[in-house]
Amino acid sequence: MSLHSLHRRAALLLALVAPFAWSAEAPPPQGVVSLSSSASLEVVRDLLSITFNTTREGPDAAAVQAQLKQALDAALTEAKKAARPGQVEVQTGNFSLSPRYTSKGAANGWQGSAELIVEGRDMQAIGQLTGRITTLTINRVGYALSRELREKSEGEVAAQAIARYRARAAEYARQFGYAGYTIREVNVSSNEQQPMPRVLAMSARAAPAPADEALPVEPGKGVVMVNVNGTVQMTK
């Protein structure tokens, strides 16, 4: 190998190693502080969701399926009378049909279930609808914040959490003898504390509520929380 080639290889190796050597010798950043803050707000939930269901069983799969479809169609027809965009939304849920077995593993007919989901912001209308649906029974009741209310609440809470973060950064900088600070990195996250949906243990063939007996509704409050965390560089 020629002397010229050796010089070129040595120069290339030095160029590759030099940045790593420089970074290894660079001092750690000074005046960097990790901070976090949070804010929360209680908000009355404005969205009600009710899941209706029914089950059927029998020796013939087609007959069980027909019974489920008949019960679901009747409930869907009644629910659609009250449907209004954003206020009362109606959709079908799970529809299943499967073989039934004995404890010894032998086939013993068929069983199936069907669901109907009604949700929206008009809680009174949805509560009254429960008394008019007679072919399905209530399985789950849940409350939540609508997207519009959640986004509005998150905006308000985020402003509070960020203001607290900035105030804390300024106070820490002052206590450490610095004149101010700059933000190095920051993360903002939000969440809503939701209760578990209430499951009503009712027989699939239980008698429905009378038509004039609406389901009592009490949405309660949800908690919207925003967390801010990151690091700041304190400055002279």
Helices and strands as residue ranges (DSSP letters): H 3-25, E 32-44, E 47-58, H 61-82, E 89-101, E 107-120, H 123-129, E 137-144, H 147-175, E 180-193, E 198-199, E 221-235
